[in-house]
Amino acid sequence: MRKTQLLFCFIAVSLFSTNQLARAADPAHPDQPTVSPAEAISRLKEGNSRFTAGNPQHPHESVDERTYIAANSLENAGTISLGMTGEQAAKRRAELAKSQHPFAIILSCSDSRVPPEIVFDEGLGDLFIIRVAGNVLNDEGLGSIEYGVDILGARLIVVLGHQSCGAVDAAMKTLAAKGKAPGHIQSLVTAIKPVVDSTPKGDLDTMIKANVKHVVDALRSSTPILKARVDSGDVQVIGGYYGLDSGAVTFLDKK
């Protein structure tokens, strides 16, 4: 009887600890309204439009900081900065210290020219971002995306490829030469190989978009978490393509 009681207590404590860990890890509180996939796409489009127009609002950043940057930068001299007051920004950071509720998940390339927060003109706490060269999908990335959906409550996942992606280009050239990339770079080639094999005559731009579609399809069919949520319409996974020269993001298949 004593052993049974101890076992029950151990199980109860374990379950409580697990629940507390999940809550401590920035949970999506039940009373926090979630952003629908359609609304999330709309917000990303609006942010990208501001970015391409050269009129970013830098949401959730201090207007005081933006004004300082504008005043002390030759490139931005005279720019009128938008954003929050220092007091509002401090309040926002305090809120985020307790929990986060990003409205979208972005799986993007590591390329320094494609930072999602800037491209979509979003700020602290808005986007849950996973970055890896070639925007390929691995277990760690998938686990992060599942966390963003299952724990944080995000309902839109965007796989963001971009013009002149070096990882895709390197994979194409390595495979064409029947060679092997140095070190762990080969893991990127291996991840992109199915796309190259299935698109034998594609140029670089075609291959980049095919790679985005490949990852989108993998996410939509991923079990046990994502597929059921996607099939029910609760979560949407779409692809995007960023033009380096235009700054514009084109959303691909919106199934």
C-alpha positions as a printed Julia matrix, in Angstrom:
255×3 Matrix{Float64}:
  0.0    0.0     0.0
  2.85   2.34    0.95
  4.62   1.67   -2.37
  1.4    2.3    -4.3
  0.92   5.65   -2.6
  4.51   6.67   -3.3
  4.15   5.64   -6.95
  0.94   7.66   -7.27
  2.61  10.73   -5.74
  5.57  10.37   -8.08
  3.31  10.22  -11.14
  1.27  13.2    -9.94
  4.39  15.3    -9.32
  5.8   14.34  -12.72
  2.61  15.35  -14.51
  2.46  18.61  -12.57
  6.09  19.39  -13.37
  5.56  18.67  -17.07
  2.52  20.92  -17.14
  4.38  23.69  -15.33
  7.28  23.38  -17.78
  4.91  23.79  -20.71
  3.29  26.82  -19.09
  6.67  28.33  -18.24
  7.74  27.92  -21.85
  5.55  30.76  -23.06
  2.19  28.98  -23.4
 -0.65  30.03  -25.6
 -3.13  30.93  -22.91
 -6.73  29.82  -23.55
 -7.97  33.39  -23.15
 -5.52  34.71  -25.75
 -7.33  35.05  -29.11
 -5.51  33.26  -31.93
 -4.89  34.88  -35.3
 -6.51  33.03  -38.21
 -4.3   31.94  -41.12
 -6.07  34.4   -43.44
 -5.5   37.31  -41.06
 -1.88  36.28  -40.53
 -1.25  36.24  -44.3
 -2.86  39.67  -44.57
 -0.61  41.05  -41.82
  2.5   39.64  -43.5
  1.49  41.14  -46.85
  0.85  44.54  -45.28
  4.21  44.44  -43.5
  6.06  43.45  -46.66
  4.31  46.25  -48.55
  5.56  48.76  -45.97
  9.06  47.32  -46.28
  9.18  47.49  -50.07
  7.76  51.02  -50.01
 10.55  52.1   -47.69
  8.04  53.0   -44.98
  8.58  50.43  -42.2
  6.77  51.02  -38.93
  9.07  48.83  -36.82
  6.18  47.66  -34.61
  6.97  46.95  -30.97
 10.21  48.9   -31.16
 10.9   52.17  -29.4
 10.31  55.3   -31.48
 13.04  56.93  -29.38
 15.53  54.34  -30.64
 14.36  54.75  -34.23
 14.68  58.55  -34.0
 18.21  58.21  -32.65
 19.18  55.88  -35.5
 17.69  58.23  -38.09
 19.43  61.25  -36.62
 22.81  59.53  -36.48
 22.78  57.77  -39.83
 23.79  59.51  -43.05
 21.66  57.08  -45.01
 18.55  57.72  -42.92
 19.09  61.37  -42.08
 15.8   63.2   -41.79
 13.73  60.02  -41.78
 10.53  60.23  -39.77
 10.51  57.16  -37.53
  7.38  55.32  -36.51
  6.98  52.96  -33.6
  6.31  52.96  -29.87
  7.43  55.36  -27.19
 10.19  54.15  -24.9
  7.59  53.56  -22.19
  5.36  51.54  -24.51
  8.33  49.48  -25.71
  9.34  48.72  -22.11
  5.77  47.6   -21.36
  5.82  45.34  -24.44
  9.09  43.71  -23.35
  7.65  43.14  -19.87
  4.61  41.42  -21.39
  6.82  39.19  -23.55
  8.92  38.23  -20.54
  5.81  36.43  -19.25
  4.56  34.81  -22.46
  4.62  35.02  -26.22
  1.88  34.73  -28.83
  3.44  34.92  -32.31
  0.85  35.09  -35.08
  2.92  33.17  -37.66
  5.79  30.71  -37.96
  8.44  31.34  -40.61
 10.87  28.66  -41.81
 13.41  30.64  -43.82
 16.93  30.48  -45.16
 19.86  31.63  -43.03
 20.88  34.08  -45.75
 21.82  37.42  -44.18
 19.84  39.26  -46.86
 16.51  37.73  -45.85
 15.73  38.51  -42.18
 11.99  37.76  -41.77
 11.3   40.38  -39.07
 12.62  43.09  -41.38
 11.18  41.73  -44.62
  7.7   41.56  -43.04
  8.2   44.67  -40.87
  7.29  42.91  -37.64
  8.63  43.3   -34.12
  9.23  41.56  -30.83
  6.87  38.67  -30.19
  5.23  38.74  -33.63
  6.96  35.93  -35.52
  8.29  32.51  -34.46
 11.27  31.97  -36.76
 13.36  28.95  -37.69
 16.31  29.69  -39.97
 18.52  27.15  -41.74
 20.41  27.33  -45.03
 18.16  26.37  -47.92
 15.11  26.51  -45.61
 15.41  22.73  -45.37
 13.52  20.69  -42.8
 15.25  18.62  -40.11
 14.04  17.12  -36.83
 15.05  20.12  -34.77
 13.33  22.51  -37.14
 10.22  20.35  -37.26
 10.13  20.12  -33.48
 10.41  23.91  -33.26
  7.53  24.34  -35.7
  5.41  21.84  -33.79
  6.15  23.8   -30.62
  5.05  27.0   -32.3
  1.75  25.41  -33.32
  0.97  23.14  -30.38
  2.23  25.27  -27.5
  2.28  28.85  -28.76
 -0.9   28.65  -30.83
  0.37  29.97  -34.19
 -1.87  28.87  -37.07
  0.13  29.94  -40.13
  3.42  28.39  -41.27
  5.34  30.03  -44.11
  8.27  28.33  -45.84
 10.24  31.26  -47.25
 12.66  30.68  -50.1
 14.5   33.46  -51.89
 16.13  34.54  -55.12
 19.71  33.31  -55.7
 19.67  30.85  -52.8
 23.27  29.72  -52.35
 22.36  26.45  -50.64
 20.15  25.31  -53.52
 22.73  26.47  -56.06
 25.51  24.58  -54.25
 23.38  21.44  -54.05
 22.67  21.57  -57.79
 26.32  22.02  -58.7
 27.56  19.38  -56.25
 25.1   16.79  -57.5
 25.76  17.65  -61.15
 29.49  17.08  -60.54
 28.71  13.85  -58.65
 30.79  15.27  -55.84
 30.45  15.81  -52.11
 30.32  19.07  -50.2
 32.83  19.61  -47.36
 31.94  18.86  -43.76
 28.35  19.16  -42.62
 27.46  21.21  -45.69
 26.81  17.84  -47.3
 23.75  17.47  -45.07
 22.18  20.41  -46.94
 22.95  18.78  -50.27
 21.35  15.55  -49.04
 18.23  17.41  -47.92
 17.85  19.2   -51.27
 18.75  16.18  -53.43
 15.15  14.86  -53.78
 14.14  18.22  -55.26
 17.02  18.23  -57.75
 16.28  14.62  -58.72
 12.61  15.38  -59.36
 13.32  18.59  -61.29
 16.17  17.51  -63.59
 15.9   20.34  -66.12
 15.04  23.14  -63.74
 17.07  26.32  -63.57
 18.07  27.8   -60.2
 14.91  29.87  -59.76
 12.68  26.91  -60.61
 14.63  24.7   -58.23
 14.34  27.22  -55.37
 10.55  27.31  -55.72
 10.42  23.51  -56.07
 12.43  23.24  -52.85
  9.91  25.48  -51.07
  7.04  23.28  -52.31
  8.91  20.15  -51.2
  9.2   21.47  -47.63
  5.61  22.74  -47.62
  4.38  19.27  -48.64
  6.53  17.65  -45.97
  5.06  19.89  -43.28
  1.47  19.37  -44.44
  1.89  15.6   -44.21
  3.94  15.53  -40.99
  2.52  13.37  -38.22
  1.51  13.25  -35.45
  0.91  16.96  -34.89
  0.75  19.0   -38.08
 -1.17  16.82  -40.57
 -4.33  16.61  -38.47
 -4.3   20.36  -37.83
 -3.74  21.13  -41.51
 -6.41  18.67  -42.69
 -8.94  20.24  -40.32
 -8.16  23.73  -41.63
 -7.01  24.93  -38.24
 -3.44  25.43  -39.49
 -2.28  26.52  -42.94
  1.13  25.89  -44.52
  2.13  27.98  -47.54
  5.25  28.81  -49.47
  6.77  32.19  -50.15
  9.47  33.55  -52.44
 11.51  36.65  -51.62
 13.02  38.72  -54.41
 16.38  40.13  -53.35
 16.23  42.98  -55.84
 12.58  43.96  -55.28
 12.23  43.16  -51.58
  8.81  41.71  -52.34
  7.5   38.39  -51.07
  5.31  36.41  -53.44
  3.13  33.82  -51.74
  2.98  30.58  -53.66
  0.41  27.77  -53.42
 -2.18  28.8   -50.82
 -3.87  25.39  -50.5
